[in-house]
Amino acid sequence: MTHPYRLIDEAAIPSPALIFFPEIIRRNIAEVIAMAGGPGRLRPHCKTHKTLEIIQMQLAAGVLKHKCATIAEAEMLALADVPEVLIAYPLVGPNLHRFVKLIQKYPRTEFTAIVDQPAMITTLSDVVSANSLSVEVLVDVNVGQDRTGIDISGVGELYRVITRSPGLRPGGLHVYDGHNNMEHHEDREAAVRTLLTPVLVLRAKLERSGMAVPRLVCGGTPTFPIYAKIHDIPGLEISPGTYVLQDFGYGSKYADLSAINPAAVLLTRVISLPTAKRVTLDLGTKAVASDPPAGKRVHLLDFAPHTPVGHNEEHYIVETAHAGRYQPGDVVYALPTHICPTVALHKEALIAENGLIVGSWPIVARDRVLTV
Ligand SMILES: Cc1ncc(COP(=O)(O)O)c(C=O)c1O
């Protein structure tokens, strides 16, 4: 058996289990810092792992600016004493008040919000100024993903509104391009250059009219290698998330990320051989995310050639001409195609060092609410 994840004590590990390999995590963190040209150019997203321990590893490596999506993730970052936290997700409803509580409870952390609508600026300004606080705000630019953000044509006006709003300070632009997921580096590079041109023109215009645009927070893991090569944009902060654990989806697609290795695996077992060709594993949709579509959710390591044919809550069923090789209880290791939603299915990750499980890390921010 050739893959590097096999554990000496696998017989004692209940399945299905999520297992992290800190040595590989450490290497991924170091590799990305080296590619970026220093930790100060990074603002990693913690949604992939949601664990305090990985945040502490990044802090120890000098990465002080972080990004998150939920208030719980922001609180986890504050609990780790992260100096700068960007909540890159629209704050609406009760989350606005939770945001204020967060700022009040964790004064050592500076929290930044994003906005993409004038009404959002008004509500944020009202709630922040009513509590005598001052908050940095980035305008979320829709650069083509069409998920959140405002079209570049509306960014300037929104930016001006922020500068006039009590309690708010304009901090720059949020430029997430999750749609730039082309396989080839050159294609991603061309797409990034194209999206950056109007963003940089606008930034220069805002600065000429006296407004500071200190930071541009850009990209995820697929476009990280492109932004990493750009050194002539002041205040560029690159915000990949997945790289820290990496997954089969990105790992098998992007040759320019070959120095980044999967640091999280699933340990599963054969639980049934229901037909002459079928093998069923205990790796249902409650252990590995049902994102992407069925048939592509997981890569079984060192497993006979097979076709996935079914995925239920607690069952993963494959067909193989070699079903006869397997027995109930056989241990199989698997790489999830999409690690981020898979991690969120698990309460904890077991920690493997030198071929043995040495402990576990809670997936702290898997909960929607910590204390705030
Ligand atoms: C706003 C934002 N920034 C950064 C990231 C990190 O991207 P990736 O998971 O490709 O590293 C994501 C991922 O969903 C995101 O939504």
Ligand as a Chemical Component Dictionary entry (heavy atoms), coordinates in Angstrom:
data_LIG
# 
_chem_comp.id                   LIG 
_chem_comp.type                 NON-POLYMER 
_chem_comp.pdbx_formal_charge   0 
_chem_comp.three_letter_code    LIG 
# 
loop_
_chem_comp_atom.comp_id 
_chem_comp_atom.atom_id 
_chem_comp_atom.alt_atom_id 
_chem_comp_atom.type_symbol 
_chem_comp_atom.charge 
_chem_comp_atom.model_Cartn_x 
_chem_comp_atom.model_Cartn_y 
_chem_comp_atom.model_Cartn_z 
_chem_comp_atom.pdbx_ordinal 
LIG C1 C1 C 0 -15.119 35.198 0.190  1  
LIG C2 C2 C 0 -14.172 34.056 0.112  2  
LIG N1 N1 N 0 -12.862 34.290 0.240  3  
LIG C3 C3 C 0 -11.946 33.294 0.184  4  
LIG C4 C4 C 0 -12.344 31.986 -0.006 5  
LIG C5 C5 C 0 -11.299 30.901 -0.048 6  
LIG O1 O1 O 0 -11.335 30.198 -1.263 7  
LIG P1 P1 P 0 -10.713 28.748 -1.391 8  
LIG O2 O2 O 0 -11.572 27.845 -0.602 9  
LIG O3 O3 O 0 -10.770 28.471 -2.859 10 
LIG O4 O4 O 0 -9.352  28.811 -0.885 11 
LIG C6 C6 C 0 -13.713 31.696 -0.145 12 
LIG C7 C7 C 0 -14.175 30.337 -0.355 13 
LIG O5 O5 O 0 -15.329 30.008 -0.451 14 
LIG C8 C8 C 0 -14.651 32.756 -0.067 15 
LIG O6 O6 O 0 -15.966 32.532 -0.185 16 
# 
loop_
_chem_comp_bond.comp_id 
_chem_comp_bond.atom_id_1 
_chem_comp_bond.atom_id_2 
_chem_comp_bond.value_order 
_chem_comp_bond.pdbx_ordinal 
LIG C1 C2 SING 1  
LIG C2 N1 SING 2  
LIG C2 C8 DOUB 3  
LIG N1 C3 DOUB 4  
LIG C3 C4 SING 5  
LIG C4 C5 SING 6  
LIG C4 C6 DOUB 7  
LIG C5 O1 SING 8  
LIG O1 P1 SING 9  
LIG P1 O2 DOUB 10 
LIG P1 O3 SING 11 
LIG P1 O4 SING 12 
LIG C6 C7 SING 13 
LIG C6 C8 SING 14 
LIG C7 O5 DOUB 15 
LIG C8 O6 SING 16 
# 
